[in-house]
Amino acid sequence: RIFQLDEDEQRIYRGLREKYSKTLRRNELRETNIDFLVSGVVVSKTRNPTCLISNNFRILRSWGDILNLEKIPYRQLRFFLRRDFDAFEMVYFRKKI
């Protein structure tokens, strides 16, 4: 789904990008992938539960890092891998201790 972040969400977006720049760089995400992930985090915090679908394991690793650091319940921001045209597998989050 294509969506537009409102003014408050854009502020949150900029703050999260700054806050997690090291994490996102460490996982070697490209600019479009950073935008995808951080936008998903923002929408999950400001709107409704959100789901990301990607087979990019760098995004998946960063998703887990941000869920842990932001203390977002994984039910609020779920991640799915696409296994086939219409087959998806939900990824379960494990908290880091």
C-alpha positions as CSV (number, residue, x, y, z in Angstrom):
1,R,0.0,0.0,0.0
2,I,1.3,3.5,-0.8
3,F,0.8,6.1,1.9
4,Q,2.0,9.6,2.8
5,L,3.4,10.5,6.1
6,D,1.9,13.5,7.7
7,E,3.9,16.3,9.3
8,D,4.2,14.7,12.8
9,E,5.1,11.3,11.2
10,Q,7.8,13.0,9.1
11,R,9.3,14.4,12.3
12,I,9.3,10.9,13.9
13,Y,10.8,9.5,10.7
14,R,13.7,11.9,10.8
15,G,14.3,11.2,14.4
16,L,14.3,7.5,14.0
17,R,16.6,7.7,10.9
18,E,19.1,9.7,13.0
19,K,18.7,7.5,16.1
20,Y,19.3,4.3,14.2
21,S,21.8,5.4,11.5
22,K,24.6,3.2,12.9
23,T,22.4,0.1,13.0
24,L,21.1,0.7,9.5
25,R,24.6,1.3,8.2
26,R,26.0,-1.7,10.0
27,N,23.4,-3.9,8.2
28,E,24.3,-2.3,4.9
29,L,20.8,-1.2,3.9
30,R,20.3,0.8,0.7
31,E,18.4,4.1,0.9
32,T,15.2,2.6,-0.4
33,N,15.3,-0.2,2.1
34,I,16.0,2.2,5.0
35,D,13.0,4.3,3.8
36,F,10.8,1.2,3.7
37,L,11.8,0.0,7.2
38,V,11.7,3.3,9.0
39,S,8.4,4.3,7.3
40,G,6.9,1.0,8.5
41,V,8.1,1.7,12.1
42,V,6.6,5.1,12.0
43,V,3.2,3.9,10.7
44,S,3.2,1.1,13.3
45,K,3.7,3.7,16.0
46,T,1.2,6.3,14.8
47,R,-1.5,4.4,13.1
48,N,-2.4,0.7,13.1
49,P,-0.5,-2.5,13.3
50,T,1.7,-2.8,10.3
51,C,3.2,-5.6,8.3
52,L,6.3,-5.5,6.1
53,I,6.8,-8.1,3.4
54,S,10.3,-8.6,2.0
55,N,12.9,-11.3,1.3
56,N,15.7,-8.9,2.1
57,F,17.5,-10.4,5.1
58,R,19.3,-7.1,5.8
59,I,15.9,-5.5,6.3
60,L,14.8,-8.4,8.4
61,R,17.9,-8.1,10.7
62,S,17.4,-4.4,11.0
63,W,13.7,-4.9,11.8
64,G,14.7,-7.2,14.7
65,D,17.2,-4.6,16.0
66,I,14.7,-1.8,15.9
67,L,11.9,-3.8,17.5
68,N,14.3,-4.6,20.3
69,L,15.7,-1.1,20.7
70,E,12.3,0.7,20.4
71,K,10.5,-1.9,22.5
72,I,7.8,-2.2,19.8
73,P,5.6,-5.3,20.4
74,Y,6.2,-7.6,17.4
75,R,2.4,-7.8,16.9
76,Q,2.5,-4.1,16.1
77,L,5.1,-4.4,13.4
78,R,5.2,-7.9,11.8
79,F,7.5,-9.1,9.1
80,F,6.7,-11.7,6.4
81,L,8.9,-13.4,3.9
82,R,7.4,-14.1,0.5
83,R,7.8,-17.8,-0.3
84,D,5.8,-17.9,-3.5
85,F,3.4,-15.7,-5.5
86,D,0.7,-16.0,-2.8
87,A,2.5,-17.8,0.0
88,F,4.0,-15.9,2.9
89,E,5.8,-16.9,6.1
90,M,5.5,-14.8,9.2
91,V,8.8,-14.2,11.0
92,Y,8.8,-14.4,14.8
93,F,10.7,-12.0,16.8
94,R,13.0,-13.1,19.6
95,K,13.9,-10.5,22.2
96,K,17.6,-9.9,22.8
97,I,18.6,-10.2,26.4
